[in-house]
Amino acid sequence: MKNRLVYSEFGDNGDNNDAIARPTPDLPPQQQQLRVQPTRKGRKGKTVTVITGFQSHPDTLKALLKSLKRQCGAGGSLKDNSLEIQGDVVERVVALLTEAGYQAKRSGG
């Protein structure tokens, strides 16, 4: 069956996912204001340190997560543009992020 495309604004290959994808802002660390808080909600009583407020590309966040996990000696994950580090390591994470140039402050309990 032939391609019955009548008009295409982005070329004739039919693959315009790159053209309609939302750009991800990649602000420098000095312009990002991060919140670091411990939480236990939905984690069966286990404390997790959550870092929110990132405006970076996912590859940048993956590299930062790997560095924080190594320096804290804990596991963690990247979920919905926020980082989760296992354990109550808020003070250590705030110090590491501030040292890396981010504007980080403790939030919540």
N, C-alpha and C positions, 0 to 999 in steps of 0.2 A: 504494500500500500504506500502511496506517495505521501510525502509531507504536504499537507494542505494549508500551510501557514500563509496567510495573506499579507501580514505586515509584522515586522519586528523592529523595534527601535534599537535594539542592542546587537544587531547582526543576524545572520541567518542560521547559526548553529543550534539555536533553540535552548542553549544552556546559559541562562542569564542569572544564575544564583549569585555570582560574584557582584553583579551590578545592583542587585536589590538587597544584598546583605547590609545590615546596619554596621556602621563603622564603630569600632571600639576605641574610646579615647584612651590615650596612653600618656597620662600626665607624669611629669617628673616627680620623684618622691617628695620634694619640698612643697609641692602644691596639693598633696593628698592629706586629708585629715582622717586618721584612723581611730577607731574605737576598739579597745581590747577589754573583753569582759569574760569572767568565768560563768558557766551555766551548767545546769544539770537537767534541764527540761527534756523529756523524751529520751533520756539516756540511761534509764534504770539506776539512777543514783550516782552514776560516774560523772566526775567533773571534767569539763572540756573548756579550754580557752578558745574563744571565738574572736576573730579579728575581722571587722567589717569596715566598709568605706573605701574600698579600693576602686580606682578608675584606671585600670591597667589591662594590658593584653593578657590573655590566659597563659601564654608562654612565660611571661614575666612573673606571674603569680606562682606558676609551678616551680620556677627556679628559687623564688623567695621561700616557698613552703619547704622545699628540700633543705635549704640552708637553715631555716628555723628548726626543723625536726632534728637535724644533725646537732645543732648547738644546744637544744633542750634535751636531747637524748630521749625523745618520745616520738610516737606515731602521730599521724595527722592526715587531713584530707582537704581537698578543695571542693567547696559546694556553693553554687550560686554566687560566685564572685566574692566569697568570704573564705577565710582559712580557719580550720579547726585543728588545734593542737591538743593532744590528749594530756590530761592532768591540769592542775591549777598552777600554771607557770606564767601568770599575768605580769608580774614585776620583771621577770627575765625577758619576756617577749617585748614589753614596752622599752626596756633598755636596749635590746638588740635592734628594734625598729628605729629608735631615735638615733642610734649609732650609724644606721644605714641611711639616715637623712630624712626619714618619714616624720610627720607630725603625729605622734601617737599619744593617746592618753587613756587612762583606765576609766572604764565606764561600768556602772552597775555595782553589784555587791562584791 
